[in-house]
């Protein structure tokens, strides 16, 4: 289960702290693919879901992002998830470092 503790451990293990602003998992009251879990993360960031990009490695992650009306959803296989399970994502990558962040002038 992707508890908050497990998500935070994952972020630390793969040294993603500089890239991940909120690490929330499925705990007692909310679990994937309930879109309220994504909305809760957005509330912590003080943004609306349509301003957020979801990154997930499971069908439940993709379903949650779409149901929450996320701006977009990136499916990441990490080398162990089959890409076919992530086919509903807006974009597919094999590892987190494939993501490039571009800063555009307003």
C-alpha positions as CSV (number, residue, x, y, z in Angstrom):
1,X,0.0,0.0,0.0
2,X,1.2,3.5,-0.8
3,X,0.9,5.0,2.6
4,X,2.2,8.5,3.2
5,X,5.2,7.0,5.1
6,X,6.0,4.7,2.1
7,X,5.7,7.6,-0.4
8,X,8.0,9.8,1.7
9,X,10.5,6.9,2.0
10,X,10.4,6.5,-1.8
11,X,11.0,10.2,-2.4
12,X,14.0,10.1,-0.1
13,X,15.4,6.8,-1.4
14,X,15.4,8.1,-5.0
15,X,16.6,11.6,-4.0
16,X,13.5,13.3,-5.3
17,X,13.1,15.8,-2.5
18,X,14.1,18.8,-4.6
19,X,11.4,17.9,-7.2
20,X,8.6,16.7,-5.0
21,X,6.8,19.4,-3.0
22,X,4.1,17.2,-1.4
23,X,4.4,13.5,-0.8
24,X,1.0,12.1,0.3
25,X,0.0,8.5,0.2
26,X,-3.2,6.4,0.8
27,X,-4.0,6.4,4.4
28,X,-7.1,5.5,6.4
29,X,-9.5,8.0,5.1
30,X,-8.4,8.3,1.4
31,X,-7.0,5.9,-1.1
32,X,-6.3,5.7,-4.8
33,X,-8.1,6.1,-7.2
34,X,-10.2,8.5,-5.1
35,X,-9.6,12.0,-6.7
36,X,-9.9,13.6,-3.3
37,X,-6.4,12.3,-2.5
38,X,-5.0,14.4,-5.4
39,X,-7.2,17.3,-4.5
40,X,-5.9,17.2,-1.0
41,X,-2.3,17.4,-2.3
42,X,-3.3,20.4,-4.4
43,X,-4.8,22.1,-1.4
44,X,-1.5,21.7,0.5
45,X,0.2,23.4,-2.5
46,X,-2.5,26.0,-2.6
47,X,-3.2,25.4,-6.3
48,X,-6.2,23.9,-8.1
49,X,-5.9,20.4,-9.7
50,X,-5.9,22.0,-13.2
51,X,-2.6,23.7,-12.3
52,X,-0.9,20.4,-11.3
53,X,0.8,17.6,-13.1
54,X,0.3,14.1,-11.8
55,X,3.1,11.6,-12.1
56,X,2.1,8.0,-11.4
57,X,3.2,4.4,-11.9
58,X,-0.2,2.6,-11.7
59,X,-3.6,2.5,-13.3
60,X,-5.0,3.9,-10.1
61,X,-2.7,6.9,-10.2
62,X,-3.8,7.7,-13.8
63,X,-7.5,7.2,-13.0
64,X,-7.1,9.5,-9.9
65,X,-5.4,12.2,-11.9
66,X,-8.1,12.2,-14.6
67,X,-11.0,12.1,-12.1
68,X,-9.4,15.0,-10.2
69,X,-9.1,17.0,-13.4
70,X,-5.3,17.3,-13.2
71,X,-3.7,19.5,-15.8
72,X,-1.9,16.4,-17.1
73,X,-0.7,13.0,-16.1
74,X,2.6,11.4,-16.8
75,X,2.9,7.6,-16.5
76,X,6.3,6.4,-15.3
77,X,7.3,2.7,-15.5
78,X,10.5,2.8,-13.4
79,X,11.4,-0.3,-15.3
80,X,9.0,-2.5,-13.5
81,X,5.5,-1.3,-14.6
82,X,4.4,-2.3,-18.0
83,X,3.7,0.7,-20.3
84,X,0.4,-0.9,-21.4
85,X,-0.9,-0.4,-17.8
86,X,-0.2,3.3,-18.1
87,X,-1.7,3.8,-21.6
88,X,-4.3,6.3,-20.3
89,X,-1.6,8.7,-19.2
90,X,-1.1,11.9,-21.3
91,X,2.6,11.0,-21.6
92,X,4.8,8.0,-20.8
93,X,8.3,7.8,-19.6
94,X,10.6,5.1,-18.2
95,X,12.2,7.1,-15.3
96,X,11.7,10.3,-13.4
97,X,14.8,11.9,-14.9
98,X,13.1,11.8,-18.3
99,X,11.0,14.8,-17.2
100,X,12.4,18.1,-18.3
101,X,11.0,21.2,-16.7
102,X,10.9,24.3,-18.9
103,X,10.4,27.7,-17.4
104,X,8.6,30.0,-19.8
105,X,8.3,33.7,-19.5
106,X,4.8,34.8,-18.6
